[in-house]
Amino acid sequence: MNLLKKRGTIGLALLVALSLIAAACGGEDEEETATTEAAAVTTTAAAPETTAAPADDDMADDDMADDDMADDDMADDDMADDDMMEEDPDGPKRGGDLIFARHRDNTTLDPGAAVETDTIYVLDHIFETLFATSADGASVDPWLASDYEVSDDGKSWTVTLREGVVFSNGQPMTSADVKFSIQRAIDEAAFGFLLSAIESIETPDDMTVVFNTSFPWAPFLADLSVWAAAIMPADYAGMSAEEFFENPIGTGPFLFDEWVPGEYIRLVRNDNYWQEGKPYVDSVTWTQVPDDNTRILQLEGGQAHIAQNVPLNLLDSLNEKEGITATTFPATTVYWVSFNTTIEPFNDRHVRRAIAHAIDQDAISNAALFGHGGPACSVISPAVPFHDPDTPCLESNMDLARAELAQSSVPDGFSAEYLVGDQSPNLPIVEIIQGQLAPLGIDISIRTIDPGQFYSTIFVFDYEIAFTGWTMDIPDPDQKISFMFDPELGGGDSYSTGYNNPEMIELVRAGQTTFADADRAQIYADIQALNAEEVPFIPLVVLDAPFAWSDSVKGLWVNPVGKRHLEDVWLDE
């Protein structure tokens, strides 16, 4: 839902288009409980000055060390973690047409142009990446790669490709395809900035790719797992880009079949898929069903097998219905209050701290989440590596709020607009905050806007306070932390807040170039604590991802960054 970065050209900013919270209003926006929207933001910058190279013992301590990553085999059940998949004594069955009812349609078949999660999660089944987020969301596993090595100076990554992988047209995947795809992503993809640390790509043989980075880059493997780094045939298999993306060719478990915009998109089984025996179903059709109640009725009536964006207040009752499972999967979504710190009075730290003390996250969570999430203290979700559960957040205390406001430039209070998407399910949360700030003499008016215009409005700083958030795309906090806190190199003016703190910027860049997990953990703990003190963002709640599905669906799981490997799903009808 995911953005940030730096190096060379940084195109874009990943942001979260909010979704379902106060389910009494239904679910608005895209995937699950929150998702990503993006708008192009381009900047150029030199490499960070901090370039601490990883020592061998640092890498041995890393969660993504060689011995963890080098499983050549990637047996079928490796990515479909036993603890997260339903098992059936009869085993998976082949056949059937899976229907997935969702809120929004695709916008493109090009992973380089994709920015919305509903689009991304479909393209994940046509195209694949060298590495993929693990089932628990804590690291990456080899996917189209089988192994990797990193040089002692942390600036050269040698990736070995998986044997036996072919594209859906039967063409073997080679290092030439990888070089073409990654270079295309760097040059053209909206999220290509995630890969812009790459200075050059070498292909010493058909099964080896060497990535040389301009400086040590700790999130490198996680960055290679982003959908924009999808592997496709070199030179579009002899076609023009336009021709290629009319009927794209990838290594994924499914092939493109048909797309009727505004209605559905259908993929069919790729018989050349490298995971033997998969996928199990003959096809997957994602239908566009904007209305929450209609999605639920279709699930109950058998017109859909899976429904997403299920209103949180209906999950428990829906789960009690025969033949249906309704629950949430752990997710990386965090919602928060954003301030335009370039204008008065929100450039005043005391004003922001007063508001933080006045907000009661527990009350918001209890009123809006129905037990499917909880109050947030940190801007990093508990489902993301380096979340610090001991972040020293400002307590909800009206006396402390009044004391902070008394030290501010507006001790008697003020009026301000709070920006939120029109008809957003998050509107009740904003209304709760409106009431919580009233005793301070802060008069909040709510400004609603079409959700499709929300982030374009934020990006030009046409707001005072806004309801924003983030869902991760990769298992590394740098994706959002640099976007939020590094106004120069992060690509988004500190998530369009204008927040500029040299101490924070130094921490962000240290987190990017430090390899040892223990050291990175301390750096990100300091980042979370500094935000809690300065509060350019006031964390509100963390969200789980609600889904409901027919009991005929087996093997469904969704990892914390929202990926669902439908090649593992089968129907028992």
C-alpha positions as CSV (number, residue, x, y, z in Angstrom):
1,M,0.0,0.0,0.0
2,N,3.4,1.0,0.0
3,L,7.2,4.5,-0.6
4,L,10.3,6.3,-0.5
5,K,13.7,6.2,-1.7
6,K,16.5,7.8,-3.3
7,R,19.5,7.1,-5.4
8,G,19.5,8.3,-9.0
9,T,15.9,8.8,-10.2
10,I,13.3,8.1,-7.7
11,G,10.0,7.9,-9.4
12,L,6.9,7.9,-7.3
13,A,5.4,7.5,-4.0
14,L,3.5,4.6,-2.7
15,L,0.7,5.5,-0.5
16,V,-2.2,3.9,1.1
17,A,-5.7,4.3,-0.2
18,L,-7.7,3.6,2.9
19,S,-10.2,1.0,3.2
20,L,-12.6,-0.6,5.6
21,I,-12.5,0.3,9.1
22,A,-15.7,1.4,10.5
23,A,-17.6,-1.3,8.9
24,A,-21.0,0.1,9.8
25,C,-20.4,2.3,6.8
26,G,-19.2,-0.5,4.6
27,G,-15.8,-0.8,2.9
28,E,-14.7,1.9,0.6
29,D,-11.4,1.7,-1.3
30,E,-9.4,-1.2,-2.3
31,E,-7.8,-4.2,-1.0
32,E,-8.6,-5.8,2.3
33,T,-8.3,-3.3,5.0
34,A,-6.0,-0.9,3.3
35,T,-4.1,-0.7,0.1
36,T,-1.7,1.3,-1.9
37,E,-2.2,4.2,-4.2
38,A,0.6,6.0,-5.9
39,A,1.3,9.2,-7.7
40,A,4.5,10.0,-9.6
41,V,7.1,12.0,-7.7
42,T,10.5,12.3,-9.3
43,T,13.6,13.6,-7.7
44,T,17.3,13.0,-8.1
45,A,19.9,12.6,-5.4
46,A,23.3,11.4,-4.7
47,A,24.0,8.2,-2.7
48,P,23.8,8.4,1.1
49,E,27.0,9.2,2.7
50,T,26.8,6.4,5.3
51,T,28.2,3.3,3.6
52,A,29.0,0.9,6.4
53,A,29.9,-2.3,4.7
54,P,28.6,-5.5,6.3
55,A,31.2,-7.7,8.0
56,D,30.8,-11.5,7.5
57,D,29.6,-12.0,11.1
58,D,26.9,-9.3,10.5
59,M,25.5,-11.1,7.6
60,A,25.5,-14.4,9.5
61,D,23.3,-12.8,12.0
62,D,20.9,-11.4,9.4
63,D,17.5,-13.0,9.0
64,M,18.2,-13.2,5.3
65,A,21.6,-14.9,5.6
66,D,22.8,-17.3,3.0
67,D,21.8,-20.5,4.9
68,D,18.2,-19.2,5.3
69,M,17.9,-18.1,1.6
70,A,19.7,-20.8,-0.3
71,D,17.2,-23.5,-0.4
72,D,17.6,-24.7,-4.0
73,D,14.6,-26.9,-3.8
74,M,11.7,-24.7,-2.9
75,A,9.4,-27.6,-2.5
76,D,5.8,-27.0,-3.2
77,D,4.9,-26.6,0.4
78,D,7.8,-24.2,1.2
79,M,5.8,-21.1,0.3
80,A,2.5,-22.4,1.4
81,D,3.6,-22.6,5.0
82,D,2.0,-25.6,6.8
83,D,0.7,-23.4,9.6
84,M,-1.1,-21.1,7.2
85,M,-2.7,-23.6,4.8
86,E,-5.7,-25.7,5.4
87,E,-5.0,-29.4,4.9
88,D,-7.2,-32.1,3.5
89,P,-6.7,-35.8,4.0
90,D,-7.5,-36.4,0.3
91,G,-4.9,-33.8,-0.8
92,P,-5.4,-31.1,-3.4
93,K,-7.7,-31.7,-6.3
94,R,-7.2,-30.3,-9.8
95,G,-9.9,-28.4,-11.7
96,G,-12.6,-25.8,-11.1
97,D,-13.0,-22.1,-11.8
98,L,-12.3,-19.9,-8.8
99,I,-14.3,-16.7,-8.5
100,F,-12.8,-13.9,-6.4
101,A,-15.2,-10.9,-5.7
102,R,-13.4,-7.7,-5.0
103,H,-14.0,-4.0,-4.8
104,R,-12.1,-2.6,-7.7
105,D,-11.0,-3.6,-11.2
106,N,-7.6,-3.8,-12.7
107,T,-6.1,-0.7,-14.4
108,T,-3.3,-2.3,-16.4
109,L,-1.6,-5.5,-17.3
110,D,1.9,-3.9,-17.0
111,P,3.6,-4.4,-13.6
112,G,5.7,-1.4,-14.4
113,A,2.6,0.8,-14.6
114,A,0.7,-0.8,-11.7
115,V,0.2,1.2,-8.5
116,E,-3.1,-0.1,-7.1
117,T,-3.0,-3.3,-5.0
118,D,-6.1,-4.8,-6.7
119,T,-4.1,-4.6,-10.0
120,I,-0.9,-5.8,-8.4
121,Y,-2.4,-8.9,-6.8
122,V,-3.7,-10.1,-10.2
123,L,-0.4,-9.4,-12.0
124,D,1.4,-11.4,-9.3
125,H,-0.1,-14.5,-10.8
126,I,1.1,-13.7,-14.4
127,F,4.5,-12.4,-13.5
128,E,6.9,-13.4,-10.7
129,T,10.0,-11.9,-9.0
130,L,13.4,-13.3,-8.1
131,F,12.5,-13.2,-4.4
132,A,9.2,-13.2,-2.6
133,T,8.0,-12.2,0.8
134,S,7.8,-15.2,3.1
135,A,4.5,-16.5,4.5
136,D,5.1,-14.8,7.8
137,G,6.0,-11.5,6.2
138,A,9.3,-11.3,8.1
139,S,11.8,-11.9,5.3
140,V,12.1,-12.9,1.6
141,D,12.6,-16.4,0.2
142,P,14.2,-17.3,-3.2
143,W,11.5,-17.6,-5.9
144,L,12.8,-17.3,-9.5
145,A,16.2,-17.2,-7.8
146,S,17.6,-20.2,-6.0
147,D,20.5,-18.6,-4.1
148,Y,22.5,-15.4,-3.7
149,E,25.9,-14.2,-2.4
150,V,26.8,-10.7,-1.3
151,S,30.3,-9.2,-1.5
152,D,32.2,-8.2,1.6
153,D,31.8,-4.5,0.8
154,G,28.0,-5.0,0.4
155,K,28.0,-3.6,-3.1
156,S,27.8,-6.7,-5.3
157,W,25.0,-9.2,-5.2
158,T,25.4,-12.5,-7.2
159,V,22.1,-14.2,-7.8
160,T,21.8,-17.7,-9.1
161,L,18.6,-18.4,-11.1
162,R,16.3,-21.4,-10.5
163,E,16.8,-24.2,-12.9
164,G,13.9,-25.3,-15.1
165,V,11.9,-22.0,-15.1
166,V,10.2,-21.3,-18.4
167,F,7.9,-18.5,-19.5
168,S,4.3,-19.3,-20.4
169,N,5.2,-19.5,-24.1
170,G,7.7,-22.3,-23.3
171,Q,10.8,-20.1,-23.6
172,P,13.5,-20.8,-20.8
173,M,14.1,-17.9,-18.4
174,T,17.8,-16.7,-18.5
175,S,19.9,-14.0,-17.1
176,A,19.3,-11.9,-20.2
177,D,15.6,-11.8,-19.3
178,V,16.4,-10.7,-15.7
179,K,18.7,-8.0,-16.9
180,F,16.1,-6.6,-19.3
181,S,13.3,-6.8,-16.8
182,I,15.2,-5.1,-13.9
183,Q,16.6,-2.4,-16.1
184,R,13.2,-1.7,-17.5
185,A,11.8,-1.4,-14.0
186,I,14.6,1.0,-13.0
187,D,14.0,3.1,-16.1
188,E,10.3,3.0,-16.6
189,A,8.4,1.5,-13.6
190,A,6.4,3.8,-11.2
191,F,8.1,2.0,-8.4
192,G,11.5,1.6,-10.1
193,F,13.1,3.9,-7.6
194,L,13.1,1.0,-5.2
195,L,15.8,-0.5,-7.5
196,S,17.7,2.6,-8.3
197,A,20.6,1.7,-6.0
198,I,21.6,-0.7,-8.9
199,E,24.5,0.8,-10.8
200,S,25.1,-2.0,-13.3
201,I,23.8,-5.5,-14.1
202,E,26.2,-8.2,-15.4
203,T,25.2,-11.6,-16.9
204,P,28.3,-13.9,-16.7
205,D,26.3,-16.9,-17.8
206,D,22.7,-17.8,-18.5
207,M,21.9,-18.7,-14.9
208,T,23.8,-16.0,-13.1
209,V,23.1,-12.3,-12.6
210,V,25.4,-9.9,-10.8
211,F,23.9,-6.7,-9.5
212,N,26.4,-3.9,-8.6
213,T,25.0,-1.2,-6.4
214,S,26.5,2.3,-6.1
215,F,26.7,1.9,-2.3
216,P,25.9,-0.8,0.3
217,W,22.1,-1.3,0.4
218,A,20.6,-3.4,3.2
219,P,17.0,-3.7,1.8
220,F,18.3,-4.9,-1.6
221,L,16.7,-8.4,-1.6
222,A,13.4,-7.1,-0.2
223,D,13.4,-4.5,-3.0
224,L,13.8,-7.3,-5.6
225,S,10.6,-8.8,-4.3
226,V,8.5,-5.8,-5.3
227,W,6.0,-6.4,-8.1
228,A,7.7,-3.8,-10.3
229,A,10.7,-6.1,-10.5
230,A,8.7,-8.8,-12.3
231,I,10.6,-10.9,-14.8
232,M,9.5,-10.9,-18.4
233,P,11.1,-12.1,-21.6
234,A,13.9,-9.9,-22.9
235,D,12.8,-7.4,-25.6
236,Y,9.2,-8.4,-24.9
237,A,9.7,-11.7,-26.7
238,G,10.2,-9.9,-30.0
239,M,7.0,-7.8,-29.7
240,S,6.5,-4.1,-29.1
241,A,5.7,-3.2,-25.5
242,E,2.1,-2.4,-26.5
243,E,1.6,-5.7,-28.2
244,F,3.2,-7.6,-25.3
245,F,1.0,-6.1,-22.6
246,E,-2.1,-6.9,-24.6
247,N,-1.4,-10.6,-23.9
248,P,1.5,-10.6,-21.4
249,I,4.0,-13.5,-21.0
250,G,5.4,-14.3,-17.6
251,T,6.6,-17.2,-15.4
252,G,3.5,-17.1,-13.2
253,P,1.0,-19.9,-12.5
254,F,-1.7,-18.4,-14.7
255,L,-2.1,-16.9,-18.2
256,F,-4.1,-13.9,-19.2
257,D,-7.4,-14.9,-20.8
258,E,-9.9,-12.1,-20.9
259,W,-10.5,-8.7,-19.3
260,V,-13.8,-6.8,-19.5
261,P,-13.1,-3.5,-17.8
262,G,-15.5,-2.7,-15.0
263,E,-16.7,-6.3,-14.8
264,Y,-14.0,-9.0,-14.5
265,I,-10.6,-10.2,-15.4
266,R,-9.9,-13.9,-15.9
267,L,-6.7,-15.9,-15.9
268,V,-6.3,-19.6,-16.8
269,R,-3.8,-22.3,-15.8
270,N,-0.2,-22.0,-17.1
271,D,0.7,-25.6,-18.1
272,N,4.3,-24.6,-18.3
273,Y,4.5,-23.5,-14.7
274,W,7.7,-24.4,-12.9
275,Q,6.1,-25.7,-9.7
276,E,5.1,-29.2,-10.8
277,G,1.4,-29.9,-10.4
278,K,0.4,-26.3,-9.8
279,P,-1.8,-24.4,-10.1
280,Y,-4.7,-26.6,-9.1
281,V,-7.6,-24.6,-10.4
282,D,-8.3,-24.2,-14.1
283,S,-8.9,-20.5,-13.9
284,V,-9.3,-17.5,-11.5
285,T,-11.8,-14.8,-12.3
286,W,-11.6,-11.5,-10.3
287,T,-15.0,-9.8,-10.4
288,Q,-15.6,-6.1,-9.7
289,V,-18.3,-5.8,-7.1
290,P,-18.1,-2.4,-5.4
291,D,-21.0,-2.9,-2.9
292,D,-20.1,-4.8,0.3
293,N,-23.5,-6.3,0.7
294,T,-23.5,-7.6,-2.8
295,R,-20.2,-9.3,-2.4
296,I,-21.4,-11.0,0.7
297,L,-24.7,-12.1,-1.0
298,Q,-22.7,-13.5,-3.9
299,L,-20.5,-15.5,-1.5
300,E,-23.6,-16.8,0.4
301,G,-25.3,-17.6,-2.9
302,G,-22.4,-19.4,-4.5
303,Q,-21.7,-16.9,-7.2
304,A,-18.3,-16.2,-5.6
305,H,-15.9,-18.4,-3.7
306,I,-13.9,-15.6,-2.0
307,A,-14.9,-12.1,-1.0
308,Q,-12.5,-9.4,0.2
309,N,-13.2,-6.0,1.9
310,V,-15.7,-7.6,4.2
311,P,-17.0,-5.1,6.7
312,L,-15.3,-5.7,10.0
313,N,-18.5,-5.6,12.0
314,L,-20.0,-8.5,9.9
315,L,-17.1,-10.9,10.1
316,D,-18.1,-12.7,13.2
317,S,-21.7,-13.2,12.2
318,L,-20.7,-14.2,8.7
319,N,-18.3,-16.8,10.1
320,E,-21.1,-18.4,12.0
321,K,-23.0,-19.2,8.8
322,E,-22.7,-22.7,7.5
323,G,-20.3,-23.3,4.7
324,I,-18.5,-20.0,5.1
325,T,-15.2,-19.0,6.8
326,A,-14.8,-15.3,7.6
327,T,-11.7,-14.1,9.4
328,T,-8.7,-11.8,9.1
329,F,-5.1,-12.3,8.2
330,P,-2.3,-10.4,9.8
331,A,-1.5,-7.3,7.8
332,T,1.0,-4.4,7.8
333,T,-1.6,-1.6,7.7
334,V,-1.2,1.4,10.0
335,Y,-3.4,4.5,9.8
336,W,-2.4,7.8,11.3
337,V,-3.0,11.5,11.4
338,S,-0.8,13.5,9.0
339,F,0.0,17.2,9.5
340,N,1.0,19.8,6.9
341,T,4.0,21.1,8.9
342,T,4.7,23.8,6.3
343,I,1.8,25.9,7.6
344,E,0.8,27.4,10.9
345,P,0.0,26.1,13.5
346,F,1.1,22.6,12.5
347,N,4.8,23.7,12.2
348,D,4.6,24.0,16.0
349,R,5.7,20.8,17.7
350,H,3.6,21.7,20.8
351,V,0.4,21.9,18.7
352,R,1.1,18.4,17.3
353,R,1.9,17.0,20.7
354,A,-1.2,18.6,22.2
355,I,-3.3,16.8,19.6
356,A,-1.5,13.5,20.2
357,H,-2.2,13.7,23.9
358,A,-5.9,14.5,23.3
359,I,-6.4,11.5,20.9
360,D,-7.5,8.3,22.6
361,Q,-6.4,5.4,20.3
362,D,-8.1,2.8,22.5
363,A,-11.5,4.5,22.1
364,I,-11.0,4.7,18.3
365,S,-10.0,1.0,18.1
366,N,-12.9,-0.2,20.3
367,A,-15.4,1.9,18.2
368,A,-14.1,1.0,14.7
369,L,-12.2,-2.2,14.5
370,F,-14.5,-4.7,16.3
371,G,-11.5,-6.7,17.6
372,H,-9.8,-7.0,14.2
373,G,-6.8,-4.8,14.8
374,G,-5.9,-2.5,17.7
375,P,-4.5,0.9,18.8
376,A,-1.2,1.9,17.2
377,C,1.7,3.5,18.9
378,S,4.4,3.1,16.2
379,V,4.3,4.0,12.6
380,I,5.7,0.6,11.9
381,S,3.2,-2.2,12.1
382,P,3.9,-5.2,14.4
383,A,3.8,-7.3,11.2
384,V,6.8,-5.5,9.8
385,P,10.5,-6.3,10.7
386,F,12.0,-3.9,13.3
387,H,8.7,-2.9,14.8
388,D,9.5,-1.7,18.4
389,P,6.7,-2.7,20.8
390,D,8.4,-0.4,23.4
391,T,8.0,2.8,21.4
392,P,7.5,5.5,24.1
393,C,4.3,7.0,22.8
394,L,2.5,10.1,24.1
395,E,-0.2,9.0,26.5
396,S,-3.8,10.0,26.1
397,N,-4.1,12.6,28.8
398,M,-6.1,15.8,28.5
399,D,-4.1,17.6,31.2
400,L,-0.9,17.0,29.3
401,A,-2.7,18.1,26.1
402,R,-3.7,21.4,27.6
403,A,-0.1,21.9,29.0
404,E,1.3,21.4,25.5
405,L,-1.2,23.7,23.9
406,A,-0.4,26.4,26.5
407,Q,3.2,26.4,25.3
408,S,2.2,26.7,21.7
409,S,1.6,29.6,19.4
410,V,-2.2,29.1,19.8
411,P,-2.8,28.5,23.5
412,D,-6.5,29.3,23.3
413,G,-7.1,26.8,20.4
414,F,-7.8,27.2,16.7
415,S,-9.8,26.0,13.8
416,A,-8.6,23.5,11.2
417,E,-9.8,21.2,8.4
418,Y,-9.4,17.5,8.5
419,L,-9.2,15.9,5.0
420,V,-10.8,12.5,4.5
421,G,-12.2,10.5,1.5
422,D,-15.8,11.1,0.7
423,Q,-18.0,8.3,2.0
424,S,-14.9,6.7,3.4
425,P,-15.4,4.0,6.0
426,N,-12.7,5.9,8.0
427,L,-15.0,8.9,8.3
428,P,-16.3,7.8,11.7
429,I,-12.7,7.7,13.0
430,V,-12.3,11.3,12.0
431,E,-15.5,12.2,13.7
432,I,-14.3,10.6,16.9
433,I,-11.1,12.7,16.7
434,Q,-13.2,15.8,16.0
435,G,-14.9,15.2,19.3
436,Q,-11.7,14.4,21.2
437,L,-10.1,17.7,20.2
438,A,-13.1,19.9,21.0
439,P,-12.3,20.2,24.8
440,L,-8.9,21.8,23.8
441,G,-10.7,24.5,21.9
442,I,-9.6,23.0,18.6
443,D,-12.5,23.3,16.2
444,I,-12.2,20.6,13.5
445,S,-14.3,20.8,10.4
446,I,-14.3,17.7,8.2
447,R,-13.4,18.2,4.5
448,T,-14.5,15.3,2.4
449,I,-13.1,14.6,-1.1
450,D,-13.5,12.0,-3.8
451,P,-11.2,9.1,-2.9
452,G,-9.7,9.2,-6.3
453,Q,-8.5,12.8,-5.7
454,F,-7.4,12.3,-2.1
455,Y,-3.7,11.6,-2.6
456,S,-3.3,14.0,-5.5
457,T,-4.6,16.7,-3.1
458,I,-2.2,15.6,-0.4
459,F,0.8,15.6,-2.8
460,V,0.3,19.3,-3.5
461,F,0.0,20.1,0.2
462,D,-3.6,21.3,-0.2
463,Y,-4.6,20.2,3.3
464,E,-4.1,21.0,7.0
465,I,-4.7,17.6,8.7
466,A,-5.3,14.4,6.8
467,F,-6.3,10.8,7.5
468,T,-3.6,8.7,5.8
469,G,-1.7,5.4,6.3
470,W,0.3,2.7,4.7
471,T,0.3,-1.0,3.8
472,M,3.7,-2.5,3.0
473,D,4.7,-4.2,-0.3
474,I,8.0,-5.6,0.9
475,P,9.3,-7.0,4.2
476,D,11.5,-4.1,5.0
477,P,10.5,-0.9,6.8
478,D,12.7,1.3,4.6
479,Q,10.0,1.3,1.9
480,K,7.9,3.6,4.0
481,I,10.2,5.1,6.5
482,S,12.4,6.9,4.0
483,F,9.3,8.1,2.2
484,M,7.9,9.4,5.5
485,F,10.9,11.0,7.0
486,D,13.6,11.9,4.4
487,P,12.3,14.9,2.5
488,E,15.3,15.1,0.2
489,L,15.9,11.4,-0.8
490,G,12.6,9.8,0.1
491,G,10.8,10.9,-3.0
492,G,7.7,12.4,-1.3
493,D,8.4,15.4,0.8
494,S,8.1,13.3,3.9
495,Y,4.8,11.9,2.8
496,S,3.7,15.4,1.9
497,T,4.0,16.7,5.4
498,G,7.2,18.8,4.8
499,Y,8.6,17.4,8.0
500,N,12.4,18.0,8.0
501,N,14.5,16.9,10.9
502,P,18.2,16.4,10.4
503,E,18.4,13.9,13.2
504,M,15.6,11.8,11.7
505,I,17.1,12.0,8.2
506,E,20.5,10.7,9.6
507,L,18.7,7.7,11.2
508,V,16.8,6.9,8.0
509,R,20.0,6.8,5.9
510,A,21.8,4.7,8.5
511,G,19.0,2.2,8.4
512,Q,19.4,1.8,4.7
513,T,23.2,1.2,4.7
514,T,23.5,-0.9,7.9
515,F,23.4,-4.7,7.4
516,A,23.4,-6.2,10.9
517,D,19.9,-6.9,12.2
518,A,20.7,-5.9,15.8
519,D,22.0,-2.5,14.6
520,R,19.1,-1.9,12.2
521,A,16.7,-2.8,15.0
522,Q,18.2,-0.1,17.2
523,I,18.1,2.4,14.4
524,Y,14.4,1.8,13.6
525,A,13.6,1.8,17.4
526,D,15.2,5.3,17.5
527,I,13.1,6.4,14.4
528,Q,9.9,5.2,16.0
529,A,10.7,6.9,19.3
530,L,11.6,10.2,17.6
531,N,8.3,10.2,15.7
532,A,6.5,9.5,18.9
533,E,8.2,12.6,20.4
534,E,7.8,14.9,17.4
535,V,4.6,13.4,16.0
536,P,4.6,14.6,12.4
537,F,2.4,11.5,12.2
538,I,0.2,10.4,15.0
539,P,-0.4,6.6,14.8
540,L,-4.1,5.7,15.3
541,V,-4.8,2.0,14.6
542,V,-3.3,-1.1,13.1
543,L,-5.5,-3.2,10.8
544,D,-5.9,-6.9,10.0
545,A,-7.1,-7.9,6.5
546,P,-10.7,-9.3,6.4
547,F,-11.7,-12.1,4.0
548,A,-14.5,-14.5,3.7
549,W,-14.6,-17.6,1.6
550,S,-16.6,-20.7,0.9
551,D,-15.6,-23.9,2.7
552,S,-15.0,-25.4,-0.7
553,V,-11.9,-23.2,-1.0
554,K,-8.8,-25.0,0.4
555,G,-5.3,-23.7,0.9
556,L,-6.1,-20.0,1.0
557,W,-3.7,-17.8,2.9
558,V,-2.7,-14.1,2.7
559,N,0.7,-13.0,3.9
560,P,1.1,-9.7,5.8
561,V,2.0,-7.7,2.6
562,G,-1.2,-8.9,1.0
563,K,0.1,-11.6,-1.3
564,R,-2.1,-14.6,-1.9
565,H,-0.5,-17.5,-3.8
566,L,-3.5,-18.8,-5.6
567,E,-1.5,-21.5,-7.2
568,D,-1.8,-23.2,-3.8
569,V,-5.6,-22.9,-3.7
570,W,-7.9,-25.7,-4.8
571,L,-11.6,-26.3,-4.8
572,D,-13.4,-29.2,-3.1
573,E,-16.9,-28.9,-4.6
